Amino acid sequence: MRHIGIGLIGTGFMGKAHALAFRAAQAVLGDVPTARLELLCDTPAERARQMAGQFGFARATDDWRALVADPAVEIVSITTPNRMHCEMALAAIEAGKHVYCEKPMGLTLEEARAMAEAAAGADVRTMVGYNYVKNPTFIHAQKLVAEGAIGRPVHFRGVVDEDYQADPNLAWTWRARIEEAGLGALGDLGCHLVSMAHRLMGPVDSLIADMQTIHETRPLPEGAGHGRVENEDVASALVRFRSGAQGVLCTSRSAWGRKNRLDFEVHGTAGMIAFEQERMNELQLYRNEGPAGEQGFKTILTGPAHPPYAAFCPAPGHQLGFNDLKVLEAGAFLRHVAGGEKAGPDFAEALEFEKVIHAIAASARDGRRVTV
Ligand SMILES: NC(=O)c1ccc[n+]([C@@H]2O[C@H](COP(=O)([O-])OP(=O)(O)OC[C@H]3O[C@@H](n4cnc5c(N)ncnc54)[C@H](O)[C@@H]3O)[C@@H](O)[C@H]2O)c1
C-alpha cells in the first residue's frame, strides 16, 4: 500500500483533529494508504515546530505557500480561519495538490464557486470537513430512509444550536466581521445541518428565511467602547426540497445550554427517525406497525451492524466520538486519493450545501422566497 505525504496548515481545534485522524486512519481502517506526516504549518514558527513534535510531523514551517509548493506534500489540509480557505485551496490546486479543507469552503458563495470550479478543472481530489455525515449512526439513518423504512419522507426538521456567543459581555472578535468570518451561525453551524438534510432528503429547491443578530455590539478590549456585530446569531428557514418534501432548518450560536445540539427528525408516511448529535451513538426509530398498544419509539444503539463502526470496536454500544468521525473522513479521503471510490463531500457537493446557507441569508435580507 502506498504512502501519501500530508501537509497540514493550522494546529488549533481542527488542526489537531486532522493530525490525529491522519495518524489513526490506517491503523483503524486497514484498507487505506499510510499518511506520511511531512510538513506542518502555523504561525509563529516556534508554535509550528512545537506542534510538529507533538503531532509527529517530520518538518515545520510558518509559510503556507512553502507547504503548498513542497514536493513531498500530496494532500494539503486547510484548518485555518474561514477567510484563508479560498486563497490556500486555489494555490494548492494550482500546485496540483489534493485538498482537504475545513468547512465552510469560503467567506462567500463566489469563493466557494471559484474553489469548486478550480477543482473541477484540475486533476486533483477534494474533501470538505462535513464530518457529521461520516457517523455510522447517520449512515444507518440514510439507509433506513432510502429503503423506505419510514415510508415516503415528507418533512425534515433540523436544529443546530450552540451557546458560544450567548453571553452579551463576551468580547468582540474578528468572528463578528463579515469580511473576516463571512456568515455567522449559518457558516459555523447551519452548514453542517444542511449537509445532513441534503444527504437524507436530497437537494433544497427553494426557501424563505429570517435571521437576527441578538447581540448587536460587543465590548472591545481594554475598555475601547463597543464593536458592531455584522453577522447573524440566529437564522431560521422554511425549505422545500426538490422531492416535494418540506422542511424547517434553525440555527443559533446564542442558545444558552446547547453545546453541540445538531438534531433532526425525518417524518415519513409510515414512521419517523430522530437523531441528536449530543447522543451521537443512538437513533430513534418509530414504525407504524404492531398492535396499537405496543407502538412506540425504538432506540437503536450503534454497533458493528452499522458500518464502519466495527473498524473501531467489535462490541455494540461502546460508542464513537467526534474525533472518530475525522478518522473516517481522513480515511475516506486517503482511499480516494489513492484511486478508490469518492466518499465526499468534495468541493462540488459542498458547494450545494453552501448555496443553501447563502440562500437563507439572501432570503432573510431581502424578505422573499429564494430558489437555490
Ligand atoms: N468540521 C467541524 O466540525 C469544525 C469544527 C470547528 C471548526 N471548524 C472549521 O475549522 C476552521 C478552523 O477552526 P478552528 O476552530 O480549528 O480554529 P482555531 O483558531 O482553533 O485554529 C486556527 C489555526 O490556524 C492557524 N493560522 C492562522 N493563520 C495562519 C497562517 N497565516 N498560516 C498558518 N496557520 C495559520 C492558527 O494559528 C491556528 O492554529 C474554521 O474554518 C472552522 O469553521 C470545523
PDBQT file of the ligand as one rigid body, heavy atoms in Angstrom, charges set to zero:
ROOT
HETATM    1  N1  LIG A 401     -15.737  20.302  10.968  1.00  0.00    +0.000 N 
HETATM    2  C1  LIG A 401     -16.038  20.774  12.143  1.00  0.00    +0.000 C 
HETATM    3  O1  LIG A 401     -16.827  20.172  12.890  1.00  0.00    +0.000 OA
HETATM    4  C2  LIG A 401     -15.404  22.066  12.589  1.00  0.00    +0.000 A 
HETATM    5  C3  LIG A 401     -15.365  22.405  13.952  1.00  0.00    +0.000 A 
HETATM    6  C4  LIG A 401     -14.713  23.590  14.308  1.00  0.00    +0.000 A 
HETATM    7  C5  LIG A 401     -14.152  24.414  13.344  1.00  0.00    +0.000 A 
HETATM    8  N2  LIG A 401     -14.246  24.069  12.026  1.00  0.00    +0.000 N 
HETATM    9  C6  LIG A 401     -13.662  24.928  10.969  1.00  0.00    +0.000 C 
HETATM   10  O2  LIG A 401     -12.238  24.778  11.027  1.00  0.00    +0.000 OA
HETATM   11  C7  LIG A 401     -11.595  26.016  10.705  1.00  0.00    +0.000 C 
HETATM   12  C8  LIG A 401     -10.629  26.365  11.833  1.00  0.00    +0.000 C 
HETATM   13  O3  LIG A 401     -11.355  26.471  13.037  1.00  0.00    +0.000 OA
HETATM   14  P1  LIG A 401     -10.633  26.136  14.440  1.00  0.00    +0.000 P 
HETATM   15  O4  LIG A 401     -11.733  26.130  15.442  1.00  0.00    +0.000 OA
HETATM   16  O5  LIG A 401      -9.740  24.974  14.304  1.00  0.00    +0.000 OA
HETATM   17  O6  LIG A 401      -9.761  27.461  14.613  1.00  0.00    +0.000 OA
HETATM   18  P2  LIG A 401      -8.507  27.680  15.560  1.00  0.00    +0.000 P 
HETATM   19  O7  LIG A 401      -8.448  29.139  15.805  1.00  0.00    +0.000 OA
HETATM   20  O8  LIG A 401      -8.546  26.728  16.712  1.00  0.00    +0.000 OA
HETATM   21  O9  LIG A 401      -7.273  27.254  14.635  1.00  0.00    +0.000 OA
HETATM   22  C9  LIG A 401      -6.868  28.002  13.512  1.00  0.00    +0.000 C 
HETATM   23  C10 LIG A 401      -5.401  27.715  13.266  1.00  0.00    +0.000 C 
HETATM   24  O10 LIG A 401      -4.955  28.385  12.091  1.00  0.00    +0.000 OA
HETATM   25  C11 LIG A 401      -3.693  28.960  12.350  1.00  0.00    +0.000 C 
HETATM   26  N3  LIG A 401      -3.393  30.028  11.406  1.00  0.00    +0.000 N 
HETATM   27  C12 LIG A 401      -3.968  31.255  11.316  1.00  0.00    +0.000 A 
HETATM   28  N4  LIG A 401      -3.378  31.979  10.333  1.00  0.00    +0.000 NA
HETATM   29  C13 LIG A 401      -2.419  31.186   9.796  1.00  0.00    +0.000 A 
HETATM   30  C14 LIG A 401      -1.479  31.367   8.740  1.00  0.00    +0.000 A 
HETATM   31  N5  LIG A 401      -1.388  32.509   8.035  1.00  0.00    +0.000 N 
HETATM   32  N6  LIG A 401      -0.626  30.340   8.458  1.00  0.00    +0.000 NA
HETATM   33  C15 LIG A 401      -0.693  29.176   9.155  1.00  0.00    +0.000 A 
HETATM   34  N7  LIG A 401      -1.566  28.951  10.160  1.00  0.00    +0.000 NA
HETATM   35  C16 LIG A 401      -2.409  29.953  10.482  1.00  0.00    +0.000 A 
HETATM   36  C17 LIG A 401      -3.820  29.424  13.788  1.00  0.00    +0.000 C 
HETATM   37  O11 LIG A 401      -2.571  29.758  14.371  1.00  0.00    +0.000 OA
HETATM   38  C18 LIG A 401      -4.478  28.206  14.417  1.00  0.00    +0.000 C 
HETATM   39  O12 LIG A 401      -3.557  27.193  14.712  1.00  0.00    +0.000 OA
HETATM   40  C19 LIG A 401     -12.717  27.052  10.519  1.00  0.00    +0.000 C 
HETATM   41  O13 LIG A 401     -12.929  27.211   9.157  1.00  0.00    +0.000 OA
HETATM   42  C20 LIG A 401     -13.942  26.407  11.174  1.00  0.00    +0.000 C 
HETATM   43  O14 LIG A 401     -15.159  26.770  10.558  1.00  0.00    +0.000 OA
HETATM   44  C21 LIG A 401     -14.855  22.902  11.629  1.00  0.00    +0.000 A 
ENDROOT
TORSDOF 0
